[in-house]
Amino acid sequence: MSTLALNHLYTGKVRDLYEVDDQHMLMVASDRLSAFDVVMNESIKDKGRVLTAFTQFWFNEFAGEFPSALVSCDPAVIDGYVAGFLANTEWHGRTMLVRRAQMLSIECIVRARLAGSAFAEYESTGMVHRTPAPPAMQLTDPFDEPMFLVSTKPDAGHDENIDLDSARALVGDSVLDQASTMCRDLFGRAASRLSEIGLVLADTKFELGFVDGALVFCDEVLTPDSSRIWPADQITRGQNPPSLDKQPLRDWLAQQPWDRTWPPPALPDDICEITSRRYVSAYESVTGKSLRDWYGQ
């Protein structure tokens, strides 16, 4: 538990938000693990550090190209805003100092391949986010071009995929079109970067908001929690590929007698360990960096 005297604003599935001042917040990524929109009882070692390090990596990779709310992950910089942060080592490496943003009421998704909840919807209805999709597609099949799609963000329960007309009714034409362009552009740049090292970016989720009137990326970006990343040489049509995310956990949960509501089943130690290694491996494989060199421990 932190000893910093900060006003706690919000607890999400993975992150906690704390007020710094009227323009800034601390976004602290915990080691909590969410699957099928349910938070597990067990924590996953190093997960919060991986998510934070990944986000900074991508913004550094495309420095100046994509606007974000991120100010810094450096504990020394954060200490300049939050006195005593350097001594609060528990949060080092898992904390982002961010600008306050007026968040969009939707979650933006880019899908290049048929997978996850989109595949389940397609199997049932032939649609993806209530939008007609090509016939006879199978799991992992690519779309003709990456699709910009939207889901709602309820305070509790499962996210709900909605069509773009419904999204326009929520945020307006101009905002949705701007979000679509930003998300497609960042997805394309990241997918190209990953293809250079033999990886496929199947899909990812973004959260956007307004800072000083400008639409920017907020929260995590292109992490194992928000993205499916597959080894290109291990994709077999109709089968779930080994992925650089928590798919092994999802697979284990899918085999349990569980209705995907609270409470979740207890996770065995080996599943927690495998999942932790998967997160660390994902970061190191994509970035070429060692997590040991990231802030915290």
Backbone torsions as a table, in degrees:
resi	resn	phi	psi	omega
1	MET	NA	134.3	-178.6
2	SER	-68.9	146.2	175.5
3	THR	-96.5	1.4	-179.1
4	LEU	-73.2	139.0	-179.2
5	ALA	-89.1	77.3	-178.6
6	LEU	-117.2	148.2	176.9
7	ASN	-78.3	117.3	179.2
8	HIS	-77.0	125.5	-175.7
9	LEU	-99.7	-36.0	-169.8
10	TYR	-165.9	144.2	171.0
11	THR	-120.8	120.8	176.6
12	GLY	-102.2	-167.2	179.9
13	LYS	-61.4	-37.5	-176.8
14	VAL	-123.1	-35.4	-171.1
15	ARG	-107.5	153.2	172.6
16	ASP	-119.0	138.8	179.6
17	LEU	-111.1	136.9	179.6
18	TYR	-130.9	141.1	180.0
19	GLU	-77.5	131.1	173.2
20	VAL	-101.2	-55.8	174.7
21	ASP	-155.9	-166.7	-174.9
22	ASP	-74.0	-5.6	179.9
23	GLN	-119.4	-11.8	-173.1
24	HIS	-134.2	154.9	174.7
25	MET	-138.8	161.2	167.3
26	LEU	-102.3	130.7	175.5
27	MET	-111.3	110.5	-173.2
28	VAL	-107.1	117.4	179.4
29	ALA	-86.4	119.8	179.8
30	SER	-85.2	-179.3	172.9
31	ASP	-95.4	13.7	175.8
32	ARG	-65.3	150.1	-178.3
33	LEU	-124.5	128.0	177.7
34	SER	-112.8	136.6	174.8
35	ALA	-141.9	135.6	-175.9
36	PHE	53.5	35.4	177.3
37	ASP	65.7	21.8	175.8
38	VAL	-123.1	132.4	179.8
39	VAL	-82.6	126.8	178.5
40	MET	-71.5	160.6	177.8
41	ASN	-77.6	-26.6	-176.4
42	GLU	-93.0	152.5	175.8
43	SER	-100.3	160.2	-177.1
44	ILE	-117.2	113.8	-175.4
45	LYS	-54.0	133.6	174.6
46	ASP	72.9	0.2	-175.4
47	LYS	-61.7	-45.4	-178.6
48	GLY	-62.2	-38.7	178.3
49	ARG	-66.6	-40.2	179.7
50	VAL	-62.3	-46.8	-178.3
51	LEU	-60.8	-41.6	-178.9
52	THR	-69.8	-44.2	179.7
53	ALA	-63.9	-40.3	177.8
54	PHE	-58.9	-48.0	-177.1
55	THR	-60.4	-45.1	178.8
56	GLN	-65.0	-38.9	179.7
57	PHE	-56.1	-48.3	-176.2
58	TRP	-66.9	-39.7	178.4
59	PHE	-68.7	-34.2	174.5
60	ASN	-68.5	-37.1	-178.9
61	GLU	-60.6	-37.0	-178.3
62	PHE	-117.7	43.4	-174.2
63	ALA	-53.3	127.9	176.8
64	GLY	84.2	-10.8	-176.9
65	GLU	-88.4	-31.7	-174.4
66	PHE	-129.5	121.7	-177.2
67	PRO	-71.3	140.2	179.3
68	SER	-141.1	166.0	177.1
69	ALA	-84.8	-7.2	-174.8
70	LEU	-69.7	131.3	173.8
71	VAL	-99.8	-54.0	-179.7
72	SER	-168.0	153.3	170.6
73	CYS	-109.9	-3.2	-176.1
74	ASP	-73.1	119.4	-179.7
75	PRO	-55.5	-33.4	-179.6
76	ALA	-68.0	-38.5	177.3
77	VAL	-68.4	-44.2	-179.4
78	ILE	-61.8	-35.1	179.7
79	ASP	-61.3	-27.2	177.4
80	GLY	-69.3	-20.5	177.3
81	TYR	-101.2	-32.1	-176.8
82	VAL	-125.3	98.0	-177.9
83	ALA	-59.3	131.4	179.3
84	GLY	95.2	-1.5	-177.0
85	PHE	-65.3	-36.0	-179.8
86	LEU	-58.9	-33.0	179.7
87	ALA	-80.0	-13.2	-178.0
88	ASN	-91.9	67.3	-169.6
89	THR	-65.2	-20.7	-179.3
90	GLU	-59.5	-29.7	-177.4
91	TRP	-94.5	-5.5	-178.4
92	HIS	-64.3	134.2	177.3
93	GLY	86.2	-12.1	-179.9
94	ARG	-120.3	9.5	-174.5
95	THR	-118.9	133.2	172.5
96	MET	-113.9	128.7	168.3
97	LEU	-84.0	122.0	-173.9
98	VAL	-130.1	155.7	171.2
99	ARG	-75.1	144.0	174.0
100	ARG	-64.7	138.5	-179.1
101	ALA	-132.0	150.4	170.1
102	GLN	-89.9	104.4	-169.4
103	MET	-75.9	145.2	170.7
104	LEU	-67.7	150.9	-178.3
105	SER	-85.3	12.4	179.7
106	ILE	-128.4	161.0	172.0
107	GLU	-107.9	130.1	-176.8
108	CYS	-95.9	134.6	-174.9
109	ILE	-130.7	137.9	171.2
110	VAL	-119.3	125.2	-179.2
111	ARG	-119.5	122.5	174.3
112	ALA	-101.4	-20.5	-178.9
113	ARG	-132.1	154.5	178.4
114	LEU	-82.7	115.2	-176.9
115	ALA	-162.5	169.8	172.6
116	GLY	60.9	-140.3	-177.5
117	SER	-65.7	-27.3	177.6
118	ALA	-65.4	-38.9	178.4
119	PHE	-66.7	-41.9	178.8
120	ALA	-61.5	-42.5	178.6
121	GLU	-65.1	-42.2	-178.5
122	TYR	-63.2	-43.2	178.9
123	GLU	-58.9	-36.8	-175.8
124	SER	-82.2	-37.4	-169.8
125	THR	-126.2	-13.0	-173.8
126	GLY	77.1	11.9	-178.1
127	MET	-123.0	162.5	175.2
128	VAL	-129.1	118.1	-174.6
129	HIS	53.7	44.6	178.3
130	ARG	62.0	20.9	-179.9
131	THR	-117.1	131.3	-179.8
132	PRO	-55.6	136.7	179.3
133	ALA	-120.9	160.9	-179.5
134	PRO	-57.5	148.3	-179.0
135	PRO	-74.0	161.3	171.2
136	ALA	61.0	28.5	175.6
137	MET	-79.3	151.6	175.7
138	GLN	-121.7	165.8	177.4
139	LEU	-51.8	133.5	179.8
140	THR	81.4	-5.2	179.5
141	ASP	-61.9	140.8	176.5
142	PRO	-78.8	147.9	168.4
143	PHE	-79.7	162.3	-180.0
144	ASP	-57.4	-36.0	172.3
145	GLU	-152.1	155.7	-178.9
146	PRO	-54.5	135.2	-178.2
147	MET	-97.4	131.4	170.7
148	PHE	-88.8	123.2	-174.0
149	LEU	-136.3	172.5	-171.5
150	VAL	-141.7	147.1	168.1
151	SER	-133.3	162.7	174.9
152	THR	-83.8	165.4	-178.9
153	LYS	-125.3	77.8	179.5
154	PRO	-68.8	152.7	178.0
155	ASP	-65.3	-27.9	179.3
156	ALA	-144.6	156.6	178.2
157	GLY	88.4	-166.0	-173.2
158	HIS	-87.1	144.7	171.0
159	ASP	-62.7	151.3	-179.9
160	GLU	-121.6	122.9	176.0
161	ASN	-69.5	132.4	178.5
162	ILE	-128.6	162.4	178.9
163	ASP	-84.2	169.0	-175.1
164	LEU	-68.8	-30.6	176.7
165	ASP	-62.9	-40.7	177.6
166	SER	-65.8	-37.1	178.3
167	ALA	-66.2	-39.0	178.5
168	ARG	-62.3	-36.0	178.4
169	ALA	-65.4	-27.2	-178.9
170	LEU	-84.0	-41.9	-172.1
171	VAL	-119.3	-10.8	-179.6
172	GLY	94.6	155.7	-176.5
173	ASP	-61.7	-48.8	-174.6
174	SER	-61.9	-46.3	-179.0
175	VAL	-64.8	-43.9	-179.0
176	LEU	-64.5	-40.4	179.0
177	ASP	-65.0	-40.1	178.1
178	GLN	-66.1	-42.7	178.2
179	ALA	-62.0	-42.0	179.2
180	SER	-59.6	-46.5	179.9
181	THR	-62.5	-46.3	-179.1
182	MET	-61.5	-46.0	-176.0
183	CYS	-69.0	-41.4	178.0
184	ARG	-63.2	-41.5	-178.4
185	ASP	-64.3	-47.2	-179.6
186	LEU	-66.2	-41.0	177.0
187	PHE	-58.3	-46.2	-178.8
188	GLY	-62.4	-41.8	179.4
189	ARG	-66.1	-42.5	179.9
190	ALA	-67.8	-41.9	179.5
191	ALA	-61.4	-40.4	178.3
192	SER	-64.8	-42.8	178.8
193	ARG	-62.5	-42.3	-178.7
194	LEU	-70.4	-34.3	-179.6
195	SER	-63.3	-27.0	178.6
196	GLU	-65.2	-22.2	179.2
197	ILE	-114.8	23.6	172.1
198	GLY	78.5	26.5	-178.7
199	LEU	-120.7	149.8	178.7
200	VAL	-114.2	127.2	174.0
201	LEU	-88.5	104.4	-175.4
202	ALA	-77.9	-43.7	178.2
203	ASP	-164.7	165.4	176.7
204	THR	-159.3	160.2	179.0
205	LYS	-117.6	141.9	176.7
206	PHE	-126.9	149.5	168.8
207	GLU	-119.6	133.0	-176.5
208	LEU	-124.5	156.1	177.5
209	GLY	-158.7	173.4	-179.0
210	PHE	-100.2	130.9	171.3
211	VAL	-123.6	119.2	-177.8
212	ASP	51.6	39.9	175.5
213	GLY	83.7	-4.6	-179.3
214	ALA	-106.0	138.7	177.9
215	LEU	-79.0	127.9	-175.8
216	VAL	-136.9	162.5	173.5
217	PHE	-78.5	137.0	-179.6
218	CYS	-128.0	165.9	175.8
219	ASP	65.5	-159.7	-177.9
220	GLU	-72.9	155.7	-179.6
221	VAL	-137.7	122.2	172.8
222	LEU	55.9	46.7	177.7
223	THR	-102.5	170.2	175.5
224	PRO	-62.9	-21.1	176.6
225	ASP	-78.1	-29.7	-173.6
226	SER	-106.1	-3.2	-171.4
227	SER	-139.3	154.3	166.6
228	ARG	-108.1	120.4	179.6
229	ILE	-124.1	123.0	-173.7
230	TRP	-118.4	142.5	169.4
231	PRO	-63.6	125.5	-174.2
232	ALA	-60.6	-32.8	-175.5
233	ASP	-86.3	5.1	-179.8
234	GLN	-122.6	20.5	178.2
235	ILE	-92.0	119.8	175.9
236	THR	-118.8	126.3	-176.9
237	ARG	-56.6	131.4	177.6
238	GLY	87.0	0.7	-179.4
239	GLN	-127.4	148.0	174.8
240	ASN	-71.3	119.1	178.7
241	PRO	-74.5	158.6	168.4
242	PRO	-63.9	130.2	-173.2
243	SER	-126.4	157.5	-178.9
244	LEU	-87.5	58.1	-179.6
245	ASP	-154.9	-156.2	-176.0
246	LYS	-91.6	24.4	-178.6
247	GLN	-57.8	-39.5	176.7
248	PRO	-56.7	-36.5	176.5
249	LEU	-67.1	-45.4	178.5
250	ARG	-58.2	-42.8	-179.1
251	ASP	-62.2	-42.1	179.7
252	TRP	-64.9	-44.7	-179.6
253	LEU	-62.6	-36.4	-178.8
254	ALA	-64.6	-20.8	179.8
255	GLN	-89.8	-5.4	-177.1
256	GLN	-91.5	154.0	175.1
257	PRO	-77.2	76.0	-173.0
258	TRP	-137.6	136.4	-176.1
259	ASP	-94.5	13.7	175.9
260	ARG	65.7	30.5	171.2
261	THR	-125.2	167.6	178.4
262	TRP	-69.3	140.1	0.4
263	PRO	-88.0	152.1	177.6
264	PRO	-80.7	163.7	174.9
265	PRO	-69.3	154.7	176.8
266	ALA	-69.5	134.6	-179.0
267	LEU	-87.1	130.6	175.2
268	PRO	-64.9	154.4	-179.1
269	ASP	-57.9	-38.2	-176.4
270	ASP	-68.9	-33.0	176.8
271	ILE	-67.6	-40.2	176.5
272	CYS	-62.6	-42.4	-179.1
273	GLU	-67.7	-44.6	178.3
274	ILE	-60.4	-41.7	-178.8
275	THR	-66.3	-41.8	177.3
276	SER	-60.7	-46.1	179.6
277	ARG	-62.8	-35.6	-179.8
278	ARG	-64.7	-41.9	178.4
279	TYR	-63.0	-47.9	-178.7
280	VAL	-63.8	-43.5	179.4
281	SER	-62.0	-39.3	178.9
282	ALA	-60.3	-47.4	-179.6
283	TYR	-61.0	-47.1	-175.2
284	GLU	-71.0	-34.4	178.9
285	SER	-68.2	-42.7	-176.5
286	VAL	-75.3	-43.5	-172.0
287	THR	-90.8	-21.5	-173.2
288	GLY	73.3	12.6	-179.7
289	LYS	-110.6	159.5	174.9
290	SER	-95.5	135.8	177.7
291	LEU	-63.1	-23.9	178.0
292	ARG	-60.2	-24.2	-177.8
293	ASP	-89.5	-3.9	178.3
294	TRP	-83.8	159.4	179.0
295	TYR	-56.9	149.5	177.1
296	GLY	81.2	-172.6	-179.7
297	GLN	-161.3	NA	NA
